[in-house]
Amino acid sequence: MMKPKASVNRPPTPDMLENTPEREPTLQELINIKLIETGEKERLMELLRERLVDCGWKDEMKSLCRAFVKKKGRNNVTVDELIHVITPKGRASVPGSVKAELLQRIQSFLVSAAL
């Protein structure tokens, strides 16, 4: 049986943790589990989507992708290559106000969840 590959960008999902009884989950993993169980993670993701659309970030990323594909040629670009090139630019260009709002929401969640 193949072990599912862990994502580079996200902590493991709760079902992956159940298959590793030899160690205790990290604080980050425990927080992620709690976010998923309560539905807060999905609410945070939806808030992030809204804010990124509102501030024009999504359109900016779309333009960067189109420009990259146009430059390289439609048949000469893979999705993986596009992700590799655009992801650092995307992360760096998320407005500080959006990051701050999400951080505040996460901190409030942690306080209310007593973590």
C-alpha positions as a LaTeX table, in Angstrom:
\begin{tabular}{lrrr}
\hline
Residue & $x$ (\AA) & $y$ (\AA) & $z$ (\AA) \\
\hline
Met1 & 0.00 & 0.00 & 0.00 \\
Met2 & 1.38 & 3.41 & $-0.98$ \\
Lys3 & 1.61 & 6.03 & 1.71 \\
Pro4 & $-0.08$ & 9.30 & 0.68 \\
Lys5 & 2.40 & 12.01 & $-0.18$ \\
Ala6 & 2.36 & 14.93 & 2.24 \\
Ser7 & 1.85 & 18.34 & 0.68 \\
Val8 & 4.74 & 20.79 & 0.77 \\
Asn9 & 2.37 & 23.71 & 1.37 \\
Arg10 & $-0.02$ & 22.28 & 3.94 \\
Pro11 & 0.29 & 20.40 & 7.21 \\
Pro12 & $-0.94$ & 16.81 & 7.16 \\
Thr13 & $-4.66$ & 16.17 & 7.27 \\
Pro14 & $-6.09$ & 14.44 & 10.36 \\
Asp15 & $-6.52$ & 11.05 & 8.64 \\
Met16 & $-2.80$ & 10.97 & 7.87 \\
Leu17 & $-2.02$ & 11.60 & 11.55 \\
Glu18 & $-4.04$ & 8.55 & 12.60 \\
Asn19 & $-1.66$ & 6.30 & 10.66 \\
Thr20 & 1.42 & 7.49 & 12.58 \\
Pro21 & 0.92 & 6.40 & 16.22 \\
Glu22 & 4.66 & 6.43 & 17.00 \\
Arg23 & 4.73 & 10.19 & 17.68 \\
Glu24 & 2.60 & 12.90 & 19.20 \\
Pro25 & 1.10 & 15.47 & 16.80 \\
Thr26 & 2.84 & 18.85 & 16.73 \\
Leu27 & 1.10 & 22.00 & 17.92 \\
Gln28 & 0.69 & 23.06 & 14.28 \\
Glu29 & $-0.97$ & 19.72 & 13.48 \\
Leu30 & $-3.27$ & 19.99 & 16.51 \\
Ile31 & $-4.32$ & 23.50 & 15.47 \\
Asn32 & $-4.95$ & 22.32 & 11.91 \\
Ile33 & $-7.10$ & 19.43 & 13.18 \\
Lys34 & $-9.14$ & 21.81 & 15.34 \\
Leu35 & $-9.57$ & 24.26 & 12.45 \\
Ile36 & $-10.84$ & 21.46 & 10.21 \\
Glu37 & $-13.12$ & 19.87 & 12.83 \\
Thr38 & $-14.84$ & 23.16 & 13.63 \\
Gly39 & $-15.19$ & 24.26 & 10.00 \\
Glu40 & $-13.14$ & 27.37 & 10.74 \\
Lys41 & $-10.49$ & 26.45 & 8.17 \\
Glu42 & $-13.07$ & 26.52 & 5.37 \\
Arg43 & $-14.46$ & 29.85 & 6.64 \\
Leu44 & $-10.93$ & 31.30 & 6.70 \\
Met45 & $-10.27$ & 30.02 & 3.17 \\
Glu46 & $-13.50$ & 31.64 & 1.95 \\
Leu47 & $-12.59$ & 34.93 & 3.64 \\
Leu48 & $-9.15$ & 34.80 & 2.02 \\
Arg49 & $-10.67$ & 34.16 & $-1.43$ \\
Glu50 & $-13.03$ & 37.12 & $-1.00$ \\
Arg51 & $-10.31$ & 39.49 & 0.16 \\
Leu52 & $-7.93$ & 38.47 & $-2.65$ \\
Val53 & $-10.62$ & 39.05 & $-5.26$ \\
Asp54 & $-11.65$ & 42.38 & $-3.66$ \\
Cys55 & $-8.11$ & 43.78 & $-3.68$ \\
Gly56 & $-7.40$ & 42.71 & $-7.28$ \\
Trp57 & $-4.82$ & 40.06 & $-6.33$ \\
Lys58 & $-6.61$ & 37.29 & $-8.24$ \\
Asp59 & $-6.76$ & 39.35 & $-11.44$ \\
Glu60 & $-3.10$ & 40.28 & $-11.02$ \\
Met61 & $-2.13$ & 36.59 & $-10.73$ \\
Lys62 & $-4.25$ & 35.73 & $-13.74$ \\
Ser63 & $-2.45$ & 38.42 & $-15.76$ \\
Leu64 & 0.96 & 37.13 & $-14.65$ \\
Cys65 & $-0.02$ & 33.61 & $-15.71$ \\
Arg66 & $-1.30$ & 34.76 & $-19.09$ \\
Ala67 & 1.86 & 36.82 & $-19.71$ \\
Phe68 & 4.09 & 33.88 & $-18.78$ \\
Val69 & 2.17 & 31.48 & $-21.06$ \\
Lys70 & 2.23 & 34.00 & $-23.91$ \\
Lys71 & 5.98 & 34.50 & $-23.52$ \\
Lys72 & 6.82 & 30.77 & $-23.41$ \\
Gly73 & 4.20 & 29.61 & $-25.89$ \\
Arg74 & 1.01 & 27.81 & $-24.96$ \\
Asn75 & 2.36 & 24.36 & $-25.80$ \\
Asn76 & 5.67 & 24.89 & $-23.99$ \\
Val77 & 4.34 & 25.46 & $-20.46$ \\
Thr78 & 3.34 & 22.85 & $-17.90$ \\
Val79 & 1.04 & 23.55 & $-14.97$ \\
Asp80 & 3.86 & 22.59 & $-12.58$ \\
Glu81 & 6.20 & 25.11 & $-14.23$ \\
Leu82 & 3.55 & 27.83 & $-14.04$ \\
Ile83 & 2.95 & 27.08 & $-10.34$ \\
His84 & 6.70 & 27.08 & $-9.66$ \\
Val85 & 7.14 & 30.52 & $-11.27$ \\
Ile86 & 3.95 & 32.25 & $-10.07$ \\
Thr87 & 3.66 & 30.96 & $-6.47$ \\
Pro88 & 6.54 & 33.02 & $-5.00$ \\
Lys89 & 5.21 & 36.16 & $-6.71$ \\
Gly90 & 1.70 & 35.42 & $-5.48$ \\
Arg91 & 2.76 & 34.88 & $-1.87$ \\
Ala92 & 4.90 & 38.00 & $-1.87$ \\
Ser93 & 2.09 & 40.17 & $-3.24$ \\
Val94 & $-0.68$ & 39.30 & $-0.75$ \\
Pro95 & $-1.50$ & 42.65 & 0.88 \\
Gly96 & $-0.40$ & 43.07 & 4.50 \\
Ser97 & $-3.93$ & 44.06 & 5.49 \\
Val98 & $-5.26$ & 40.70 & 4.26 \\
Lys99 & $-2.54$ & 38.80 & 6.14 \\
Ala100 & $-3.22$ & 40.84 & 9.28 \\
Glu101 & $-6.98$ & 40.19 & 9.13 \\
Leu102 & $-6.47$ & 36.45 & 8.74 \\
Leu103 & $-3.90$ & 36.38 & 11.54 \\
Gln104 & $-6.35$ & 38.20 & 13.82 \\
Arg105 & $-9.10$ & 35.69 & 12.97 \\
Ile106 & $-6.76$ & 32.75 & 13.67 \\
Gln107 & $-5.64$ & 34.27 & 16.99 \\
Ser108 & $-9.26$ & 34.82 & 18.03 \\
Phe109 & $-10.06$ & 31.23 & 17.10 \\
Leu110 & $-7.14$ & 29.92 & 19.16 \\
Val111 & $-8.26$ & 31.94 & 22.19 \\
Ser112 & $-11.87$ & 30.74 & 21.87 \\
Ala113 & $-10.75$ & 27.13 & 21.31 \\
Ala114 & $-8.45$ & 27.38 & 24.36 \\
Leu115 & $-5.40$ & 26.21 & 22.39 \\
\hline
\end{tabular}
